Amino acid sequence: MSKPAVEPSTIESAPRSFIGRLADNDLVASFLSSKITVAAGLITLILLLAAVFAPLIAPTNPFNPATNFLIDSLTPPRFAAGGDPRFLLGTDDQGRDMWSAILYGLRVSLLIGIFSVLFGGAIGITLGLIAGYTGGWIDAIIMRIADVQLTFPAILIALLLDGVAQALLKNSNREGTAFGVLVVSIGLSFWVQYARTVRGSTMVEKNRDYVQAARLVGLSPARILVRHILPNVMGPVLVIATINLALAIITEATLSFLGVGLPPTQPSLGTLIRIGQNFLFSGEWWIVTFPSLTLAILVLAVNLLGDWLRDALNPRLK
């Protein structure tokens, strides 16, 4: 007597590996389908790793005066005439190795950009959730404040907040507070975009059936906002955060270039560009060229990732 054939539907398929599930992900497939996006992602990853591991990669610590010698100041790059083999990209007016200064400056610029985005995003998301969910006069007040702030350029708001903070902290250590002041100033100048986007999405989501069900079971508004509405409005927020990261880095570089950013003892890319600009017309072109190229490549790569993420998360383009 022959055994009954096993129906194909009853055969359990082997569990798929993480790589297999990842390969079928729409977001990953969209990323891998664009060579420009892949290149931008690799460049961003390389720059991020270079900033994280700057103490291991950099030949010297530009923040340590003991490793910088004025006798080595204004040395051309290794490949230029009169260059020194010890300095790949030359040195600045303080004798700091430009390769090391760019690595550490990249770390500072990225940290300020990331913390600014997190700070501004936290404020904007919170206010947007409250305004969209409660409505009424609370929504009106928050949105009118946002409308007023939109009439001023972000760089002007950052300059104003930086000046106010420095006036209030005039008796404290300038170098010790410059980083925090920049983060707060840049973060406060970008919260409006998060608030307006999250408010609009929250006004739509709060009328969904799952939110009504959560209200019926007696969940508090705070729990509904955090556990149910917030995860469903994070798509546009991620796009804004990616684009704002590039804007925050540019804003920090602009503030540092104008002399109200980080001091020369804690160089960011903007500070290095400001220092190099003073020597551009005297022939020391490398001091401003290499930090400027690094900043341009970083911002371009992040912007390309932001454009891809915006298109990938837009259901109308699928």
Salt bridges, closest charged atoms under 4 A:
ASP24 OD2 - ARG16 NH2 2.47
ASP72 OD1 - ARG86 NH2 2.99
ASP84 OD2 - ARG86 NH2 2.98
ASP92 OD2 - ARG96 NE 2.78
ASP139 OD1 - ARG199 NE 2.61
ASP147 OD2 - ARG144 NH2 2.85
ASP147 OD1 - ARG196 NH1 2.89
GLU205 OE1 - ARG208 NE 3.90
ASP307 OD1 - ARG310 NH1 3.70
ASP311 OD1 - ARG310 NE 3.43
